[in-house]
């Protein structure tokens, strides 16, 4: 009881009422004219506190999503401009699959002399990089004519990730899916 009385004395309301705490429905003595009880249909009116208002700021985590144009690269940092023909195969149980990309006259041949050698097959989008080293070049009369790249998906998770990339890449480059 002493704790409640000391709390009531230090309470901002106690400066106006000077009354001990009374449970709802009970009244002891008179109420200060500036304080009205809400228990008898009257609203409680208190003067503004002299304490400065504490504004509560929420710290929210900011998520930055960079919209990266989906692209394919053979040399890191150099985007391939040629849109490939893509063929997909998937096992009957859906656990693995393969994508075969065929590029006719890819632009990497134009810039490979000045930029460097083909180091792999990189599919880049906002989620990251999917890569493969299964890349082969096709030559006609000693001149490069095309590139074939394979990406093997060994799990359903890899398949789903690849399909998200292909959806973005297809939308950006006008590709459509045709089931045969």
C-alpha positions as CSV (number, residue, x, y, z in Angstrom):
1,X,0.0,0.0,0.0
2,X,2.9,2.3,0.7
3,X,4.2,1.7,-2.8
4,X,0.9,2.7,-4.3
5,X,0.7,5.9,-2.2
6,X,4.2,6.9,-3.2
7,X,3.4,6.2,-6.8
8,X,0.3,8.3,-6.5
9,X,2.2,11.2,-4.9
10,X,4.8,11.1,-7.7
11,X,2.1,10.8,-10.4
12,X,1.3,13.9,-12.6
13,X,-2.4,13.4,-11.7
14,X,-1.6,13.6,-8.0
15,X,-0.5,17.2,-8.4
16,X,-4.1,18.0,-9.3
17,X,-6.2,15.6,-7.3
18,X,-4.3,15.2,-4.0
19,X,-6.5,12.2,-3.4
20,X,-5.4,8.6,-2.7
21,X,-5.9,6.0,-5.4
22,X,-9.5,4.8,-5.5
23,X,-10.6,1.8,-7.5
24,X,-13.2,2.5,-10.3
25,X,-16.7,3.0,-9.0
26,X,-15.5,4.3,-5.7
27,X,-14.9,8.0,-4.8
28,X,-13.1,9.4,-1.9
29,X,-13.6,13.1,-1.2
30,X,-13.8,15.7,-3.9
31,X,-12.1,15.7,-7.3
32,X,-10.0,18.7,-8.4
33,X,-11.9,20.8,-10.8
34,X,-9.5,20.2,-13.7
35,X,-9.8,16.5,-13.5
36,X,-13.1,14.8,-14.4
37,X,-13.8,11.1,-13.9
38,X,-14.7,9.1,-17.0
39,X,-16.5,6.5,-14.9
40,X,-19.7,8.6,-14.6
41,X,-20.0,9.4,-18.2
42,X,-17.7,12.4,-17.9
43,X,-14.4,12.7,-19.9
44,X,-11.1,12.9,-18.2
45,X,-9.4,16.3,-18.9
46,X,-5.8,16.8,-17.8
47,X,-3.6,19.8,-18.5
48,X,-0.7,19.3,-20.8
49,X,2.4,18.0,-19.2
50,X,5.4,20.3,-18.7
51,X,7.7,17.4,-19.7
52,X,9.0,17.6,-23.3
53,X,7.3,15.1,-25.6
54,X,9.4,12.2,-26.4
55,X,9.0,11.4,-30.0
56,X,9.5,7.8,-30.7
57,X,11.3,7.1,-33.9
58,X,11.2,3.7,-35.5
59,X,14.3,2.4,-37.0
60,X,13.3,0.3,-39.9
61,X,15.6,-1.8,-41.9
62,X,16.0,-0.4,-45.4
63,X,16.0,-3.0,-48.1
64,X,17.6,-1.8,-51.3
65,X,16.7,-3.6,-54.4
66,X,18.8,-2.8,-57.3
67,X,17.0,-3.5,-60.6
68,X,19.8,-5.0,-62.6
69,X,19.1,-5.7,-66.3
70,X,19.3,-9.5,-66.7
71,X,22.3,-10.2,-69.0
72,X,24.5,-13.0,-70.2
73,X,28.3,-12.7,-70.3
74,X,31.1,-14.9,-71.5
75,X,33.8,-12.4,-70.4
76,X,33.1,-10.9,-67.0
77,X,32.1,-7.2,-67.4
78,X,31.2,-7.6,-71.1
79,X,27.5,-8.1,-71.9
80,X,26.6,-10.4,-74.8
81,X,24.4,-8.6,-77.2
82,X,23.2,-11.6,-79.3
83,X,20.0,-13.2,-78.0
84,X,20.4,-17.0,-77.9
85,X,18.2,-19.9,-78.9
86,X,17.6,-21.8,-75.6
87,X,16.5,-25.4,-75.2
88,X,15.4,-26.9,-71.9
89,X,15.2,-30.5,-70.8
90,X,13.9,-31.7,-67.5
91,X,13.9,-35.2,-66.0
92,X,10.6,-36.9,-65.5
93,X,10.8,-36.7,-61.7
94,X,11.7,-33.0,-62.0
95,X,14.8,-33.2,-59.8
96,X,17.3,-32.1,-62.5
97,X,17.5,-30.6,-65.9
98,X,19.7,-28.9,-68.5
99,X,19.6,-25.7,-70.5
100,X,21.4,-25.4,-73.8
101,X,22.1,-21.9,-75.2
102,X,23.1,-21.5,-78.8
103,X,24.5,-18.2,-80.0
104,X,24.9,-17.5,-83.7
105,X,27.6,-14.9,-84.4
106,X,27.8,-13.7,-80.8
107,X,29.2,-10.2,-80.1
108,X,31.8,-11.6,-77.8
109,X,33.9,-12.6,-80.8
110,X,34.1,-9.0,-81.8
111,X,35.4,-7.8,-78.5
112,X,37.3,-10.9,-77.2
113,X,40.6,-9.7,-78.7
114,X,40.6,-6.4,-76.9
115,X,38.9,-7.5,-73.6
116,X,40.3,-11.0,-73.0
117,X,39.4,-14.7,-73.3
118,X,36.1,-16.4,-72.7
119,X,36.2,-17.4,-69.1
120,X,32.8,-19.1,-68.7
121,X,29.1,-18.6,-69.1
122,X,27.5,-16.1,-66.6
123,X,23.8,-15.3,-66.2
124,X,23.5,-12.2,-64.2
125,X,20.3,-10.7,-62.7
126,X,19.2,-9.0,-59.5
127,X,19.4,-12.2,-57.5
128,X,23.1,-12.7,-58.4
129,X,25.1,-14.8,-60.8
130,X,24.5,-18.3,-62.2
131,X,27.5,-19.7,-63.9
132,X,28.8,-22.6,-65.9
133,X,32.1,-23.5,-67.5
134,X,30.6,-25.8,-70.1
135,X,31.1,-23.5,-73.1
136,X,32.2,-24.6,-76.6
137,X,32.8,-22.6,-79.7
138,X,31.8,-23.6,-83.2
139,X,34.2,-22.7,-86.1
140,X,33.5,-22.5,-89.8
141,X,36.5,-22.3,-92.2
142,X,38.7,-21.4,-89.2
143,X,36.5,-18.5,-88.1
144,X,34.3,-18.5,-85.0
145,X,30.7,-18.8,-86.0
146,X,28.8,-19.7,-82.7
147,X,28.9,-20.6,-79.1
148,X,27.1,-23.3,-77.3
149,X,26.8,-23.1,-73.5
150,X,25.2,-25.7,-71.2
151,X,23.9,-25.1,-67.7
152,X,23.0,-28.3,-65.7
153,X,20.5,-28.0,-62.8
154,X,20.9,-30.8,-60.3
155,X,18.2,-29.8,-57.8
156,X,14.6,-28.3,-57.9
157,X,16.0,-25.2,-56.2
158,X,18.6,-24.7,-59.0
159,X,15.8,-25.2,-61.6
160,X,13.5,-22.6,-59.9
161,X,16.4,-20.1,-59.7
162,X,17.2,-20.6,-63.4
163,X,13.6,-20.2,-64.4
164,X,13.4,-16.9,-62.5
165,X,16.4,-15.7,-64.4
166,X,15.0,-16.8,-67.7
167,X,11.7,-15.1,-67.1
168,X,13.5,-11.8,-66.5
169,X,15.9,-12.3,-69.4
170,X,13.0,-13.3,-71.7
171,X,10.9,-10.3,-70.7
172,X,13.9,-8.0,-71.3
173,X,14.9,-9.5,-74.7
174,X,11.6,-10.6,-76.2
175,X,11.9,-14.3,-75.8
176,X,8.9,-16.6,-75.3
177,X,8.5,-20.1,-74.0
178,X,7.3,-22.7,-76.5
179,X,6.6,-26.2,-75.2
180,X,7.3,-29.0,-77.7
